[in-house]
């Protein structure tokens, strides 16, 4: 009986651990451009028949203009899609709580990981292209992921998928990553990570290609310039020779003075033979 109980318990444990849930993860930067954020909190809500449930919650206090927030939750298996909301609140040194939020975006319950990157300007909710916030977001994200996860979730392909989660901000999101990665890789100790090694190698190769291409291009331009120079010089010389030849052939040979008089005869003319009239 005890053996049967043990087998049942083991079977239940295996079944529970092997069952995977759909996971959602959002890396967020909130920004108060003209003031300090102060007290802040963030939530993920899941839609339900009765309304919504909070499935992730985090909060804190900062004296900075930015705050980096990660919201992550596992969602129960429902074999259907569902809607989520995320929001970030911050005081921004005002008398009211300012909010950045995205509401009712669908998630497919496929037992996979769904993730995205997002920034919020808490002082201007219509600002969806806060470039400074994106730079802050990815610097903090790279620092954390490379320190704890060996940059496994920081490759450009991985980040591109997360930037594409919120379609309206994809280009600005990727620009933030591309602008931040070189700065991160210049920080002391960051070059030890494979992500930065690959970036430095790729950058060096690109620079070398540009240098070689520039040198080859300069040589081609120089050769063309020399060729054009000699062609123009030869053409000019041929034209001068032709002009000289035409000038010499226009004058008549001999002298052009008064016509030569007929020789003057002296004495009587001598006639031979019979003269006929």
TIMAR-174871 format. One record per residue (C-alpha): residue number from 0; chain; z, x, y. Coordinates in Angstrom, 2 decimals, decimal comma. Example, Ala and Ser with C-alpha at 12.3 -4.5 7.8 and 13.67 -1.06 7.14 Angstrom:
+--------+-------+---------+---------+---------+
| vextor | kollo |      zz |      xx |      yy |
+--------+-------+---------+---------+---------+
|      0 |     A |    7,80 |   12,30 |   -4,50 |
|      1 |     A |    7,14 |   13,67 |   -1,06 |
+--------+-------+---------+---------+---------+
//
This chain:
+--------+-------+---------+---------+---------+
| vextor | kollo |      zz |      xx |      yy |
+--------+-------+---------+---------+---------+
|      0 |     A |    0,00 |    0,00 |    0,00 |
|      1 |     A |    0,91 |    2,81 |    2,33 |
|      2 |     A |   -2,36 |    4,52 |    1,45 |
|      3 |     A |   -4,26 |    1,31 |    2,29 |
|      4 |     A |   -2,41 |    0,99 |    5,60 |
|      5 |     A |   -3,22 |    4,59 |    6,38 |
|      6 |     A |   -6,91 |    4,04 |    5,60 |
|      7 |     A |   -6,99 |    0,91 |    7,77 |
|      8 |     A |   -5,30 |    2,78 |   10,62 |
|      9 |     A |   -7,73 |    5,70 |   10,32 |
|     10 |     A |  -10,68 |    3,31 |   10,19 |
|     11 |     A |   -9,48 |    1,51 |   13,32 |
|     12 |     A |   -9,00 |    4,82 |   15,13 |
|     13 |     A |  -12,51 |    6,00 |   14,27 |
|     14 |     A |  -14,05 |    2,70 |   15,30 |
|     15 |     A |  -12,19 |    2,70 |   18,60 |
|     16 |     A |  -13,11 |    6,30 |   19,47 |
|     17 |     A |  -16,73 |    5,93 |   18,40 |
|     18 |     A |  -17,31 |    2,86 |   20,54 |
|     19 |     A |  -18,84 |    3,98 |   23,84 |
|     20 |     A |  -18,66 |    2,09 |   27,10 |
|     21 |     A |  -21,03 |    2,11 |   30,03 |
|     22 |     A |  -19,74 |    4,56 |   32,63 |
|     23 |     A |  -20,35 |    4,43 |   36,38 |
|     24 |     A |  -19,68 |    7,32 |   38,74 |
|     25 |     A |  -20,28 |    7,57 |   42,48 |
|     26 |     A |  -19,88 |   10,70 |   44,61 |
|     27 |     A |  -19,37 |    9,61 |   48,21 |
|     28 |     A |  -18,82 |   11,17 |   51,61 |
|     29 |     A |  -17,34 |    9,07 |   54,41 |
|     30 |     A |  -17,75 |   10,23 |   58,00 |
|     31 |     A |  -16,19 |    9,41 |   61,35 |
|     32 |     A |  -18,41 |   11,36 |   63,80 |
|     33 |     A |  -16,16 |   11,08 |   66,87 |
|     34 |     A |  -12,68 |   10,99 |   65,34 |
|     35 |     A |  -10,53 |   11,83 |   62,33 |
|     36 |     A |  -10,66 |    9,55 |   59,31 |
|     37 |     A |   -6,92 |    9,29 |   58,76 |
|     38 |     A |   -5,89 |    6,95 |   55,95 |
|     39 |     A |   -8,69 |    6,00 |   53,57 |
|     40 |     A |   -9,29 |    4,24 |   50,26 |
|     41 |     A |  -12,25 |    3,47 |   48,01 |
|     42 |     A |  -12,97 |    0,86 |   45,35 |
|     43 |     A |  -15,47 |   -0,21 |   42,74 |
|     44 |     A |  -15,59 |   -3,93 |   42,03 |
|     45 |     A |  -17,21 |   -5,60 |   39,06 |
|     46 |     A |  -18,48 |   -9,15 |   39,30 |
|     47 |     A |  -16,88 |  -11,71 |   36,99 |
|     48 |     A |  -17,17 |  -15,44 |   36,42 |
|     49 |     A |  -14,05 |  -16,00 |   38,51 |
|     50 |     A |  -15,02 |  -13,56 |   41,26 |
|     51 |     A |  -14,55 |   -9,78 |   40,94 |
|     52 |     A |  -12,21 |   -7,20 |   39,41 |
|     53 |     A |  -11,28 |   -3,78 |   40,74 |
|     54 |     A |  -12,34 |   -1,25 |   38,10 |
|     55 |     A |  -11,74 |    1,94 |   40,12 |
|     56 |     A |   -9,45 |    2,73 |   43,04 |
|     57 |     A |   -8,56 |    5,90 |   44,93 |
|     58 |     A |   -6,96 |    6,62 |   48,30 |
|     59 |     A |   -5,56 |    9,35 |   50,50 |
|     60 |     A |   -5,13 |   10,74 |   54,02 |
|     61 |     A |   -7,11 |   13,40 |   55,84 |
|     62 |     A |   -7,14 |   14,93 |   59,31 |
|     63 |     A |  -10,82 |   15,79 |   59,01 |
|     64 |     A |  -13,90 |   13,89 |   60,19 |
|     65 |     A |  -15,14 |   13,79 |   56,59 |
|     66 |     A |  -13,72 |   12,86 |   53,23 |
|     67 |     A |  -15,19 |   13,43 |   49,78 |
|     68 |     A |  -14,50 |   10,62 |   47,32 |
|     69 |     A |  -15,36 |   10,23 |   43,64 |
|     70 |     A |  -15,16 |    6,81 |   42,04 |
|     71 |     A |  -15,55 |    6,62 |   38,28 |
|     72 |     A |  -14,93 |    3,80 |   35,78 |
|     73 |     A |  -15,76 |    2,71 |   32,28 |
|     74 |     A |  -17,05 |   -0,80 |   31,95 |
|     75 |     A |  -16,48 |   -2,96 |   28,87 |
|     76 |     A |  -19,41 |   -3,57 |   26,57 |
|     77 |     A |  -20,95 |   -6,95 |   27,38 |
|     78 |     A |  -24,57 |   -6,52 |   26,11 |
|     79 |     A |  -25,79 |   -7,70 |   29,50 |
|     80 |     A |  -26,20 |   -6,43 |   33,05 |
|     81 |     A |  -23,61 |   -6,96 |   35,76 |
|     82 |     A |  -23,17 |   -6,43 |   39,50 |
|     83 |     A |  -20,96 |   -3,86 |   41,21 |
|     84 |     A |  -19,69 |   -3,33 |   44,72 |
|     85 |     A |  -18,38 |   -0,11 |   46,22 |
|     86 |     A |  -16,58 |    0,26 |   49,53 |
|     87 |     A |  -14,77 |    2,90 |   51,55 |
|     88 |     A |  -12,21 |    2,15 |   54,23 |
|     89 |     A |  -11,04 |    4,55 |   56,94 |
|     90 |     A |   -8,99 |    4,23 |   60,11 |
|     91 |     A |  -11,05 |    6,62 |   62,26 |
|     92 |     A |   -8,12 |    6,57 |   64,72 |
|     93 |     A |   -8,73 |    2,95 |   65,63 |
|     94 |     A |   -6,57 |   -0,12 |   65,44 |
|     95 |     A |   -8,70 |   -1,60 |   62,68 |
|     96 |     A |   -9,91 |   -0,43 |   59,30 |
|     97 |     A |  -13,58 |    0,48 |   59,30 |
|     98 |     A |  -15,63 |   -0,07 |   56,16 |
|     99 |     A |  -18,71 |    1,34 |   54,50 |
|    100 |     A |  -19,97 |   -0,62 |   51,53 |
|    101 |     A |  -22,81 |   -1,44 |   49,17 |
|    102 |     A |  -22,67 |   -4,84 |   47,55 |
|    103 |     A |  -24,16 |   -6,48 |   44,49 |
|    104 |     A |  -26,24 |   -3,75 |   42,92 |
|    105 |     A |  -27,04 |   -4,37 |   39,24 |
|    106 |     A |  -26,01 |   -2,07 |   36,40 |
|    107 |     A |  -27,45 |   -2,36 |   32,91 |
|    108 |     A |  -24,77 |   -2,23 |   30,22 |
|    109 |     A |  -26,45 |    0,31 |   27,96 |
|    110 |     A |  -23,47 |    2,48 |   26,96 |
|    111 |     A |  -24,83 |    5,27 |   29,18 |
|    112 |     A |  -23,82 |    7,02 |   32,39 |
|    113 |     A |  -24,98 |    5,57 |   35,69 |
|    114 |     A |  -24,31 |    7,70 |   38,75 |
|    115 |     A |  -25,29 |    7,93 |   42,38 |
|    116 |     A |  -24,70 |    9,77 |   45,66 |
|    117 |     A |  -23,98 |    7,96 |   48,88 |
|    118 |     A |  -22,68 |    8,61 |   52,40 |
|    119 |     A |  -21,12 |    6,20 |   54,88 |
|    120 |     A |  -20,88 |    6,53 |   58,65 |
|    121 |     A |  -17,74 |    4,45 |   59,15 |
|    122 |     A |  -18,35 |    4,18 |   62,89 |
|    123 |     A |  -21,90 |    2,93 |   62,48 |
|    124 |     A |  -22,62 |    1,01 |   59,28 |
|    125 |     A |  -26,34 |    0,80 |   60,16 |
|    126 |     A |  -26,68 |    4,59 |   60,06 |
|    127 |     A |  -28,09 |    5,34 |   56,60 |
|    128 |     A |  -29,35 |    8,86 |   57,33 |
|    129 |     A |  -26,23 |   10,81 |   58,26 |
|    130 |     A |  -27,53 |   14,31 |   57,50 |
|    131 |     A |  -24,23 |   16,03 |   58,29 |
|    132 |     A |  -22,43 |   13,77 |   55,85 |
|    133 |     A |  -24,95 |   14,58 |   53,10 |
|    134 |     A |  -24,44 |   18,31 |   53,65 |
|    135 |     A |  -20,68 |   17,85 |   53,45 |
|    136 |     A |  -21,06 |   15,67 |   50,34 |
|    137 |     A |  -23,13 |   18,20 |   48,39 |
|    138 |     A |  -21,05 |   21,21 |   49,44 |
|    139 |     A |  -17,92 |   19,52 |   48,08 |
|    140 |     A |  -19,79 |   18,26 |   45,02 |
|    141 |     A |  -21,19 |   21,70 |   44,17 |
|    142 |     A |  -17,83 |   23,39 |   44,68 |
|    143 |     A |  -16,11 |   20,96 |   42,33 |
|    144 |     A |  -18,79 |   20,72 |   39,64 |
|    145 |     A |  -19,40 |   24,47 |   39,47 |
|    146 |     A |  -15,68 |   25,23 |   39,33 |
|    147 |     A |  -14,85 |   22,63 |   36,68 |
|    148 |     A |  -18,11 |   22,04 |   34,85 |
|    149 |     A |  -20,09 |   25,27 |   35,29 |
|    150 |     A |  -22,63 |   23,48 |   37,53 |
|    151 |     A |  -23,88 |   21,41 |   34,56 |
|    152 |     A |  -24,31 |   18,34 |   36,77 |
|    153 |     A |  -25,66 |   20,15 |   39,81 |
|    154 |     A |  -29,24 |   20,95 |   38,84 |
|    155 |     A |  -31,96 |   19,56 |   41,08 |
|    156 |     A |  -33,24 |   17,25 |   38,35 |
|    157 |     A |  -29,77 |   15,83 |   37,75 |
|    158 |     A |  -29,09 |   15,32 |   41,45 |
|    159 |     A |  -32,54 |   13,78 |   41,99 |
|    160 |     A |  -31,71 |   11,02 |   39,52 |
|    161 |     A |  -28,46 |   10,29 |   41,35 |
|    162 |     A |  -30,19 |   10,32 |   44,75 |
|    163 |     A |  -32,69 |    7,81 |   43,41 |
|    164 |     A |  -29,93 |    5,34 |   42,56 |
|    165 |     A |  -29,86 |    4,03 |   46,13 |
|    166 |     A |  -33,60 |    3,82 |   46,78 |
|    167 |     A |  -33,41 |    3,52 |   50,56 |
|    168 |     A |  -31,72 |    6,90 |   50,91 |
|    169 |     A |  -33,51 |    8,98 |   48,28 |
|    170 |     A |  -35,38 |   11,33 |   50,62 |
|    171 |     A |  -32,43 |   11,94 |   52,93 |
|    172 |     A |  -30,16 |   12,49 |   49,94 |
|    173 |     A |  -32,46 |   15,12 |   48,40 |
|    174 |     A |  -32,88 |   16,81 |   51,77 |
|    175 |     A |  -29,10 |   17,11 |   51,96 |
|    176 |     A |  -29,00 |   18,79 |   48,54 |
|    177 |     A |  -31,90 |   21,15 |   49,30 |
|    178 |     A |  -30,33 |   22,17 |   52,63 |
|    179 |     A |  -26,90 |   22,72 |   51,09 |
|    180 |     A |  -27,71 |   24,65 |   47,91 |
|    181 |     A |  -28,74 |   27,90 |   49,71 |
|    182 |     A |  -25,54 |   27,81 |   51,78 |
|    183 |     A |  -23,42 |   27,24 |   48,70 |
|    184 |     A |  -25,11 |   30,09 |   46,82 |
|    185 |     A |  -24,38 |   32,45 |   49,72 |
|    186 |     A |  -20,65 |   31,87 |   49,37 |
|    187 |     A |  -18,59 |   34,62 |   47,78 |
|    188 |     A |  -18,47 |   34,31 |   44,00 |
|    189 |     A |  -21,01 |   31,51 |   43,75 |
|    190 |     A |  -23,82 |   33,84 |   42,63 |
|    191 |     A |  -22,10 |   34,15 |   39,26 |
|    192 |     A |  -23,12 |   30,59 |   38,41 |
|    193 |     A |  -26,42 |   30,16 |   36,58 |
|    194 |     A |  -27,47 |   27,53 |   39,11 |
|    195 |     A |  -27,40 |   30,09 |   41,94 |
|    196 |     A |  -28,87 |   32,84 |   39,77 |
|    197 |     A |  -31,87 |   30,63 |   39,04 |
|    198 |     A |  -32,14 |   29,63 |   42,70 |
|    199 |     A |  -32,01 |   33,25 |   43,91 |
|    200 |     A |  -34,55 |   34,30 |   41,25 |
|    201 |     A |  -36,91 |   31,47 |   42,15 |
|    202 |     A |  -36,52 |   32,16 |   45,87 |
|    203 |     A |  -37,19 |   35,88 |   45,37 |
|    204 |     A |  -40,29 |   35,15 |   43,28 |
|    205 |     A |  -41,56 |   32,73 |   45,90 |
|    206 |     A |  -41,01 |   35,26 |   48,67 |
|    207 |     A |  -42,79 |   37,96 |   46,65 |
|    208 |     A |  -45,74 |   35,66 |   46,05 |
|    209 |     A |  -45,90 |   34,87 |   49,76 |
|    210 |     A |  -45,71 |   38,58 |   50,66 |
|    211 |     A |  -48,44 |   39,52 |   48,18 |
|    212 |     A |  -50,56 |   36,57 |   49,23 |
|    213 |     A |  -50,11 |   37,49 |   52,89 |
|    214 |     A |  -51,09 |   41,11 |   52,23 |
|    215 |     A |  -54,18 |   40,10 |   50,27 |
|    216 |     A |  -55,11 |   37,63 |   52,97 |
|    217 |     A |  -54,73 |   40,30 |   55,67 |
|    218 |     A |  -56,97 |   42,71 |   53,73 |
|    219 |     A |  -59,64 |   40,02 |   53,31 |
|    220 |     A |  -59,54 |   39,22 |   57,02 |
|    221 |     A |  -59,79 |   42,94 |   57,88 |
|    222 |     A |  -62,78 |   43,45 |   55,57 |
|    223 |     A |  -64,51 |   40,42 |   57,04 |
|    224 |     A |  -63,82 |   41,64 |   60,58 |
|    225 |     A |  -65,27 |   45,08 |   59,80 |
|    226 |     A |  -68,32 |   43,50 |   58,17 |
|    227 |     A |  -68,92 |   41,22 |   61,16 |
|    228 |     A |  -68,50 |   44,19 |   63,54 |
|    229 |     A |  -71,14 |   46,32 |   61,80 |
|    230 |     A |  -73,49 |   43,35 |   61,38 |
|    231 |     A |  -73,32 |   42,54 |   65,10 |
|    232 |     A |  -73,73 |   46,22 |   65,99 |
|    233 |     A |  -76,82 |   46,58 |   63,81 |
|    234 |     A |  -78,31 |   43,37 |   65,16 |
|    235 |     A |  -77,74 |   44,50 |   68,75 |
|    236 |     A |  -79,35 |   47,89 |   68,08 |
|    237 |     A |  -82,42 |   46,27 |   66,49 |
|    238 |     A |  -82,81 |   44,02 |   69,53 |
|    239 |     A |  -82,70 |   47,02 |   71,91 |
|    240 |     A |  -85,40 |   48,88 |   69,92 |
|    241 |     A |  -87,66 |   45,80 |   69,96 |
|    242 |     A |  -87,30 |   45,45 |   73,75 |
|    243 |     A |  -88,26 |   49,12 |   74,35 |
|    244 |     A |  -91,40 |   48,85 |   72,21 |
|    245 |     A |  -92,65 |   45,76 |   74,05 |
|    246 |     A |  -92,12 |   47,39 |   77,47 |
|    247 |     A |  -94,25 |   50,45 |   76,54 |
|    248 |     A |  -97,29 |   48,45 |   75,31 |
|    249 |     A |  -97,94 |   46,42 |   78,50 |
|    250 |     A |  -99,56 |   49,30 |   80,57 |
|    251 |     A | -103,43 |   49,95 |   80,21 |
|    252 |     A | -104,45 |   53,42 |   79,08 |
|    253 |     A | -106,08 |   55,79 |   81,66 |
|    254 |     A | -105,91 |   55,52 |   85,48 |
|    255 |     A | -106,16 |   52,39 |   87,54 |
|    256 |     A | -107,55 |   53,93 |   90,83 |
|    257 |     A | -110,84 |   53,09 |   92,64 |
|    258 |     A | -113,94 |   52,71 |   90,44 |
|    259 |     A | -116,06 |   55,91 |   89,93 |
|    260 |     A | -119,17 |   56,01 |   92,13 |
|    261 |     A | -122,57 |   56,49 |   90,57 |
|    262 |     A | -123,86 |   60,05 |   90,95 |
|    263 |     A | -126,02 |   60,64 |   94,05 |
|    264 |     A | -129,63 |   61,70 |   93,40 |
|    265 |     A | -131,31 |   64,34 |   95,56 |
|    266 |     A | -135,04 |   64,98 |   96,03 |
|    267 |     A | -137,95 |   62,96 |   94,72 |
|    268 |     A | -137,69 |   61,35 |   91,46 |
|    269 |     A | -139,80 |   62,85 |   88,76 |
|    270 |     A | -141,75 |   60,35 |   86,74 |
|    271 |     A | -143,43 |   61,18 |   83,54 |
|    272 |     A | -146,26 |   59,25 |   82,13 |
|    273 |     A | -148,39 |   56,48 |   83,73 |
|    274 |     A | -146,67 |   54,11 |   86,10 |
|    275 |     A | -147,58 |   50,48 |   85,55 |
|    276 |     A | -147,42 |   47,62 |   88,03 |
+--------+-------+---------+---------+---------+
//
